[in-house]
Amino acid sequence: MEKRKLNSSTRFSCWTPLSNHTENMQLFEERINLVVHWFELWTDRQRKHMLHSVLTRCTKPQLRYCRDLLTETLPTTRVDFTAVLPRFLSLYIMSFLSPLDLCSAAQVSWHWRILSEQDCLWAGRCVRQGWFLPYVPGEKEYGAWKNYFISCISTLDRLTPLEAAQPYWTLSQHYDSEEEEEEEERLKERIIRKLTRAKIDEEKRLALRTRKAWSSSTKLGESGSGGIQSQATNLGTLFKIPGPPDLSLSTSLSSERNVGLSSSKASGPLSKYVSRPAPLQASNISRHPADNLLLLSNKIPAYELVLSGAKADVLVVLYDHRGTFSALLSQLEGAVSGRSFKRLGLLAPGGTEQVQLFHDRCLSDRSILTPAHRYFWEKLSTLVVPAEQGVGIDIFSPCAASTSGVALMQKLAALTGLKVSAPMGLATGSFQNILSDWSDGSIGAVGFSDPQPGGPALRYITEPVLLGWCRQAQWMEEALVEMRNSLEFRLQPVGLQARGRALGHSLWESVHLEDLCLSEDLTAALTEGLTVLGKQAETRPFEFLAAFLTKWSDEDETREENQLSNVSVMSGLPETQLDWRGVIVRELQHSEVLYISRLSAIVKAYQEPLTAALNSKRAILSLPEMLIVLSPVAEILDLNREFKADLDVRLQQWGAEQCVGDVCLKLCARLRVYTNYLNNYITALGTIDKCRDTKPAFRAFLQRTDRTLTTHMLSLQELLLCPVWRIHEYTTLLQALTLHTHASHPDHTQVSSALDTLRRYTQFIQKLKRNCERDRLLEETQQMIQGCPSLRAANRQLITNQDAALLHSPHDHIPESIRLYEHVADISLFLFTDVLMLTRRQKQHTPFTLEHKSTHIFLASVALASLTVRKMTHLRYVKHAFMLEAPSRSWICATERSQEMDHFLCVLSTALQTSLRST
């Protein structure tokens, strides 16, 4: 009984004495202090967990008590009514606000802006004023009626009370007509004097900026009188001159009007320019035409070498491959300076069927008649003098070697009214098709424009530079990459074209390519002689090499006599009857021999020694690594040896009706070997790099073997690239063979079928290359930017990047045109296909040197779908500025040059339009 009584007296107190109230309260307070002490020592997460555990165990009256206590501690006297009330009640309240108050409410927060820009608040205001929206807003478009209301209000002609009373005057105001007329005349005189002084100052600045060199043949007296006469003439154009419309020409034609248009007739030397449209502003200025204009893409390998080798009478316009048509036209308008040209050259990446003008724009048979291409070429054709002899367009891509390329040339000639010529692509190699025969420029013709190889290209580039660049462009690019990285900090202040010309001259002076440009026969003879010399143990190598070259020369003379006899028989035939099919098949067989020799070099110089080392228990590479790197090469070599043997049989029995299409189809049917090779190509290169870094034996093996006579002076990576190049060469040669094979020929169907198969493989290679380039750029950008979020996303690729200055104005109440801005930081803008990323750019200079390196820190990123851009003009203290507006904030940026800003804004606007269409 005593135990039961003790349990009943202590079961609710947890050993708290219930009989003594004072001790009970004292013990309760001590435990509360202990819990509060623990609570103060806990972290924020632990405190929240404790409160959640306690509140979940409370009853409803206890929870109501907690609510009242929180209300007293944190009173909710100010609540955003738009977050509490329903949406229609918030809109009803805002409907009582004036337009000015609604605009102010839009600046409170993003939620208030969405509410205050609803069409239901602005449509009634516009309709009451008689303003009706001229289009139907889209489903996802909001704020259309507000923008229309603001545009209508801003264009109203508002008069102050004093201005409104001036036309009618008032009864209390004295009106004196004579005094007002005198005041108006004095005002007009002041305006005329002000305009005259401004025009004279402008003419002086223009004369200083565009004056001729001191060594010019123009006499001082003639230039002075002409300058005064032109000033007087140009001053007259400031005011409207009544008379015939032929005499009221623009200011730029005033001096020509005094010379050739003294009468009211427009039949002078400028009549052909006056009657033509003026898409480019500089095309209406009549000057002595220059010879050639060359458009050069910076995507071309070693383009700096082409810049350095341009002739003196050639204007080279280097444009960004990531740009747009509008940016290139703006660049051309500033570069041509009113000159006209006889020839227009285009050197950009391309093949036999298309020219890659920009990263997202290809010039092809299908795209030439699209509005963007048509508008671009119509404007570009105005730079060529139409009345001169020998005018035309030269495309450096081998478009004349395929049916689609010839169709492209025909459509371009019909669009521009100029002759279009291009290489026929009968020379294989990196850019050696430029050195091959060119079409004569006639529509549908396949004749030669110049008997000298690369003749049309020599109009633009000097011969030594052209020959060296065409044969060594890929290798020169590697040297120029190092030069760009090392000299970038010194050449950064100058423009892209001046920087490229300086690098090209530096490379030309360092390498002396003119001394390395040997003939192909001499190169082959020396290579063969040195190879034979290396295999034999000769005690007198120079005498052996001299005897070998003498024997080679005698055999070469015999071969030339046989070729001359064949040519003499064919020289009497017209060009259309020449055996073009035989020329193409022989080129295919000759290039196949070189290709097989390079594949054999991989097997003999790399695969066989590595296999022998593996079998002798001294492995340099493991068996799985060898299979990854070299296993498909032997299968490709066997396939191409069989293909060459079939070609040799057909060439021995060559005739007009001979067919090679079945041989090409046999090769195409077994191209799965190439598919496996291409899928494994990137992995093979990665394996080579990894093994070279981790295995000293393999690194020493590569040092002994790479770039020797056995490997044709190429490295293992360069030899593994040969199958990729060969697919492109097959496509080029078969396109030329299809072009010169008549539809009634028995070989036409099979050659066309083989060409279609190779085109699909070419597209597959291009897709792999684009994906690899996209991943490489994204990875380099990810590593470059500190704190950068993951850039891996579907279909995301880097379009361009631009350095700029971030500006900020502390005085927002001042009008924008006279507002002062302070330079906050240097930033870089990285434009992707779906997002714009802003980074803070910091420079770190190396002590005691001029070198510095830039680091990028992630600042912000904005989706293109929610980004707006505005070009800031008429600023007094800032140039080349633009504003980027996001939903939550905005940035004011400025570039160093206007060309950089125009190019970036053109590319950004194109990306914004593409993003809006995709969403």
Secondary structure, DSSP 8 states (H G I E B T S, - for coil): -HHHHHHHHHTTTTS--SS-HHHHHHHHHHHHHHHHHHHHHS-HHHHHHHHHHHHHTS-HHHHHHHHHHHHHHS------HHHHS-HHHHHHHHTTS-HHHHHHHTTT-HHHHHHHT-HHHHHHHHHHTT---SS---TT---HHHHHHHHHHHT-----HHHHHTTT--TTS---HHHHHHHHHHHHHHHHHHHHHHHHHHHHHHHHHH---TT-S--HHHHHHHHHHHHHHHHHTTS---S-TTT---GGGHHHHHHH--SS---STTHHHHHS--SSGGGGS----EEEEEEEETTSTTHHHHHHTB-TTEEEEEE-TT--HHHHHHHHHHHHTT--EEEEEEE-SB-SSEEEEETTEEEETTTTTSHHHHHHHHHHGGGB-TTSTT-EEEE-S-GGGSHHHHHHHHHHHHHHSSEEE-B---S-SSSGGGGS-BB-SSTT---BS-SSTTTGGGGTB-HHHHHHHHHHHHHHHHHHHHHHHHHHHHHTTS-HHHHHHHHHHHHHHHH-HHHH---HHHHHHHHHHHHHHHHS--S-HHHHHHHHHHHHHHHHHHHHHHHHHHHHHHTTS-GGGS-HHHHHHHHHHHHHHHHHHHHHHHIIIIIHHHHHHHHTT--SS-HHHHHHHHHHHHHHHHHHHHHHHHHHHHHHT--TT---HHHHHHHHTTTHHHHHHHHHHHHHHHHHHHHHHH-HHHHHHHHHHTTSTTTTT--HHHHHTHHHHHHHHHHHHHHHHHHTS-TTSTTHHHHHHHHHHHHHHHHHHHHHHHHHHHHHHHHHHHHHEET------TT--EEEEEEEEEEE-S-TTS-GGG---EEEEEEEEEEESSEEEEEEEEEEE-TTSS-EEEEEEEEEEEEGGG-EEEEE-S-SS--SEEEEE-SS-EEEEE-SSHHHHHHHHHHHHHHHHHHHHH-
